[in-house]
Amino acid sequence: MKIKRKVLICFLSIFFVAVLFNPSSAKVYKIGAASTPGEAMAIAGQYFCDICTERLNGEIVFEYYPGEQLGNESSMFENMMVDLQQGLTNAFDSYASYSADLNIMSMAFAFESHEHLFKYLESDLGQKALQKLEDMGMHVLNYNFRKNPRLFFGKKPITSPEDLKGVKFRIPNIPIFEKNVRAIGAVPTVIAWSEYPYALMQGVVDAGECTYENVYPMGFYKSAPYITLVDYAYPLECITLSKSAWDSLTPEEQTIVQECADEASEYFNNTINTKWEEDKQKLIDEGVTFVEFDKEAFIEKMAPLADQLEAENFWDTPGLYDKVQDLR
């Protein structure tokens, strides 16, 4: 009888130890992403999840799912609302669907630098836009993932808006991109990102735009070897948790997760800058032409678009464009 009791006690001890220390018993935070493995933000997102898990001693495991494994961006937003996933990494301006004043981030030539953009985001106007996201259940941990500015490239030099008149110009299926391209005089043509290089090669489009770091890896320069570093927008990526996931963390855990997000953004920014210097030299070596251009001509051409966008309710705050310009 005593032997049976000892065996039972031993079994129960092993059972409780297994339950307490088995990683499968840990709380899991699923973090999704549209970016594909190998992209700068996917690397930073994985880095964030890894250091969160490590510094939380595995009590909360952050799992990263890039490449739309948890669904497209719209689906992932919905997943967060019902706790099917706890967060995501994504383009910050995509939140304009939920807080309209963030749309101005994507208006061409609305900002002159990342510093100008951050003056807006850190102002009362920007914080009001961010609070809308919080009220809708989305807690943005960090939006300081500074992608390189957006440039133009084409099969011929683009030095002023006149050079884009009537040119077939690739855009994503995003309304404000269409407005930008029409205002500048080009012909917007919706092409999926994956089909972009082939569309250039086959002449479906003759010009397009992207951030610096995408020109070389995507091979756009092979069909469109003239690059204009016009810096018409300053895109950001971000890390977001659902409000419920954030609130379920203890204050100590929140501090750790916030520190990890901040460290991941620093890692991302350093990587982006270094990578572009390498890519730029490769482009020069392969015969790409970096075009001289008249930036003021582009700015003057685009400025009237602000009134149209406001009239069509692209943002909520009256006179938002002028208020942003006052922050220069």
C-alpha positions in Angstrom: 0.0 0.0 0.0 2.8 2.3 0.9 4.6 1.5 -2.4 1.4 2.4 -4.3 1.1 5.7 -2.4 4.8 6.6 -3.2 4.2 5.7 -6.9 1.1 7.9 -6.9 2.9 10.8 -5.3 5.8 10.5 -7.7 3.4 10.4 -10.7 1.6 13.5 -9.5 4.8 15.4 -8.9 6.0 14.6 -12.5 2.6 15.6 -13.8 2.6 19.0 -12.1 6.2 19.8 -13.1 5.3 18.9 -16.7 2.3 21.2 -16.7 4.1 24.1 -15.0 7.2 24.0 -17.2 5.9 22.6 -20.5 6.1 25.4 -23.1 2.7 24.3 -24.5 1.1 25.6 -21.3 2.4 29.1 -22.0 0.1 31.9 -23.2 0.6 32.4 -27.0 0.5 35.7 -28.8 0.1 35.3 -32.6 1.5 38.2 -34.6 0.7 38.3 -38.3 2.2 40.1 -41.2 1.6 40.6 -45.0 5.3 41.1 -45.6 7.1 38.0 -46.9 10.0 36.3 -45.2 13.2 38.0 -46.1 11.7 41.5 -46.3 13.1 44.0 -43.8 9.9 44.3 -41.8 9.4 40.5 -41.6 13.0 40.2 -40.3 12.3 42.9 -37.7 8.9 41.3 -36.8 10.6 38.0 -36.2 13.3 39.7 -34.1 10.6 41.4 -32.0 8.8 38.1 -31.3 12.0 36.3 -30.5 13.2 38.8 -27.9 9.8 39.2 -26.4 9.6 35.4 -25.8 13.1 35.3 -24.4 12.7 38.3 -22.0 9.3 37.1 -20.8 11.0 33.8 -19.9 8.7 31.9 -22.2 5.7 32.6 -20.0 4.2 34.3 -23.1 5.3 33.0 -26.5 5.2 35.4 -29.3 4.8 33.5 -32.6 5.3 35.3 -35.9 3.3 34.5 -39.1 4.6 36.5 -42.1 3.4 36.2 -45.7 -0.3 36.5 -44.9 -0.4 33.1 -43.2 -3.1 34.4 -40.9 -5.0 36.0 -43.8 -4.7 39.3 -45.8 -4.5 42.6 -43.9 -8.3 43.1 -43.6 -8.7 39.6 -42.3 -5.9 40.1 -39.7 -7.6 43.3 -38.5 -10.8 41.3 -38.0 -8.9 38.5 -36.3 -7.5 40.9 -33.7 -11.0 42.1 -32.9 -12.1 38.6 -32.0 -8.8 37.5 -30.4 -7.9 34.9 -33.2 -4.6 36.7 -33.3 -3.1 39.2 -30.9 -1.1 41.6 -33.1 0.5 42.3 -36.5 3.2 44.2 -38.2 2.1 46.3 -41.1 2.3 49.6 -43.0 1.2 52.4 -40.7 -0.8 54.3 -43.3 -3.1 51.3 -43.8 -4.7 52.4 -40.5 -6.2 55.3 -42.5 -9.2 53.0 -43.1 -9.9 53.3 -39.3 -8.6 56.8 -38.6 -9.1 59.0 -41.7 -6.6 61.8 -40.8 -3.8 59.3 -41.3 -4.6 59.4 -45.0 -2.5 62.5 -45.3 0.6 60.4 -44.8 0.0 59.0 -48.3 -0.7 62.3 -50.1 2.2 63.0 -52.4 4.5 65.8 -51.2 2.5 66.5 -48.1 5.6 66.1 -46.0 9.2 67.1 -46.7 11.0 64.6 -44.4 10.4 61.9 -41.8 11.1 64.6 -39.2 8.2 66.7 -40.6 5.9 63.6 -40.6 6.8 62.9 -36.9 6.0 66.5 -36.0 2.5 65.8 -37.3 2.2 62.4 -35.6 3.4 63.8 -32.3 1.2 66.8 -32.5 -2.3 67.1 -31.0 -3.7 66.3 -34.5 -1.6 63.1 -34.8 -2.3 62.0 -31.3 -6.1 62.5 -31.9 -5.8 60.2 -34.9 -3.9 57.6 -32.9 -6.5 57.7 -30.1 -9.1 56.7 -32.6 -7.2 53.5 -33.2 -7.0 52.9 -29.4 -10.7 53.5 -29.1 -11.3 50.8 -31.8 -9.2 48.2 -29.9 -5.8 48.6 -31.6 -2.8 49.6 -29.5 0.1 50.7 -31.7 3.4 49.8 -29.9 5.7 51.5 -32.2 5.4 53.3 -35.6 9.0 54.4 -35.8 10.0 51.8 -38.5 11.2 54.3 -41.1 11.2 52.9 -44.5 13.2 54.8 -47.1 11.2 57.5 -49.0 9.2 56.7 -52.1 10.8 57.4 -55.5 9.7 57.4 -59.1 11.3 55.2 -61.9 10.6 55.0 -65.5 11.7 53.9 -69.0 12.6 57.5 -69.7 13.9 60.3 -67.4 11.3 61.8 -65.0 12.5 65.4 -64.2 9.2 67.2 -63.8 5.4 66.5 -63.8 5.5 67.1 -67.6 7.5 63.9 -68.1 4.7 61.9 -66.6 1.8 63.3 -68.7 -0.1 60.4 -70.2 2.4 57.8 -68.9 1.0 54.5 -67.8 1.9 54.4 -64.1 1.5 51.4 -61.8 -0.4 51.9 -58.6 -1.7 49.5 -55.9 -5.5 49.2 -55.5 -5.6 52.1 -53.0 -7.8 55.2 -53.7 -5.3 57.9 -52.6 -2.6 56.5 -54.8 -4.9 56.9 -57.8 -5.7 60.5 -56.8 -1.9 61.2 -56.5 -1.2 59.8 -60.0 -4.1 61.5 -61.7 -3.2 64.8 -60.1 0.3 64.6 -61.5 -1.0 63.9 -65.0 -0.1 60.2 -65.4 -2.5 57.3 -66.1 -3.0 55.1 -63.0 -2.9 51.4 -63.7 -3.6 48.9 -61.0 -1.1 46.1 -61.0 -0.5 43.5 -58.2 2.8 43.8 -56.5 3.8 40.3 -57.6 3.1 41.2 -61.2 4.9 44.6 -61.1 8.2 43.6 -62.7 6.5 41.7 -65.6 4.1 44.6 -66.2 7.1 46.9 -66.7 8.9 44.3 -68.9 5.8 43.8 -71.1 4.9 47.5 -71.4 1.7 47.3 -69.5 3.1 50.2 -67.5 6.1 52.4 -68.3 6.7 54.0 -64.9 6.0 53.4 -61.2 7.0 54.1 -57.7 8.3 52.3 -54.6 10.5 52.8 -51.6 14.3 52.9 -52.2 14.9 49.4 -50.8 12.6 47.7 -53.3 14.2 48.9 -56.5 17.0 46.4 -56.6 15.5 43.2 -55.1 12.4 43.5 -57.3 14.5 44.2 -60.4 12.4 47.2 -61.5 15.5 49.0 -62.8 16.0 46.3 -65.5 13.0 47.6 -67.5 12.9 51.1 -66.1 16.5 52.3 -65.6 15.8 55.9 -64.8 15.4 56.6 -61.1 14.2 59.9 -59.6 14.8 60.2 -55.9 11.9 62.6 -55.5 11.0 61.5 -52.0 7.3 62.1 -52.4 6.2 60.3 -49.2 7.8 58.9 -46.1 6.2 55.5 -45.3 6.3 53.9 -41.9 5.8 50.3 -40.7 4.5 49.5 -37.2 3.9 46.9 -34.6 0.4 46.7 -33.1 -1.3 44.6 -30.4 -5.0 44.3 -29.9 -6.1 46.4 -26.9 -7.3 43.3 -25.1 -3.9 41.6 -25.6 -2.1 44.7 -24.4 -4.4 45.1 -21.4 -4.0 41.5 -20.3 -0.2 42.0 -19.8 1.0 43.0 -16.3 2.7 46.5 -16.1 6.1 44.7 -15.9 5.2 42.7 -19.0 4.0 45.8 -20.8 7.4 47.5 -20.1 9.3 44.5 -21.5 7.1 44.3 -24.7 7.4 48.0 -25.3 11.2 47.9 -24.9 11.3 45.0 -27.4 9.2 46.9 -29.9 11.5 50.0 -29.6 14.6 47.8 -30.0 13.1 46.2 -33.1 12.5 49.6 -34.7 16.1 50.6 -34.1 17.2 47.3 -35.6 15.0 47.9 -38.6 16.1 51.5 -39.2 19.8 50.6 -39.1 19.2 47.7 -41.5 17.3 49.8 -44.0 19.9 52.5 -44.2 22.8 50.1 -44.6 20.9 48.0 -47.2 20.2 51.0 -49.4 23.8 52.1 -49.6 24.7 48.6 -50.8 21.8 48.5 -53.3 22.6 52.0 -54.6 26.1 51.0 -55.5 24.8 47.9 -57.3 22.4 50.0 -59.3 25.1 52.4 -60.4 27.4 49.4 -61.3 24.6 48.0 -63.5 24.1 51.3 -65.4 21.1 52.9 -63.7 20.8 56.6 -64.2 19.8 58.7 -61.2 18.0 61.7 -62.7 18.2 65.4 -61.7 14.8 66.8 -61.1 12.7 69.9 -60.2 11.1 69.0 -56.9 9.3 72.3 -56.5 7.5 71.7 -59.8 6.1 68.4 -58.3 5.1 70.1 -55.1 3.3 72.9 -56.9 1.5 70.4 -59.2 0.2 68.4 -56.2 -0.8 71.1 -53.8 -4.3 71.7 -55.3 -5.1 68.0 -54.6 -5.4 68.7 -50.9 -8.7 70.6 -51.3 -10.1 67.8 -53.5 -9.1 65.1 -51.0 -10.7 67.0 -48.1 -13.9 67.6 -50.1 -14.1 63.8 -50.8 -13.7 63.1 -47.0 -10.2 61.5 -47.2 -9.6 63.1 -43.8 -11.8 64.5 -41.0 -10.0 67.6 -39.8 -10.9 70.7 -41.8 -7.8 72.4 -43.3 -5.6 69.4 -42.3 -3.2 69.9 -45.2 -2.5 73.6 -44.3 -2.1 72.7 -40.7 0.5 70.0 -41.6 2.4 72.6 -43.8 2.5 74.9 -40.8 4.5 72.2 -39.0 7.4 72.4 -41.5 
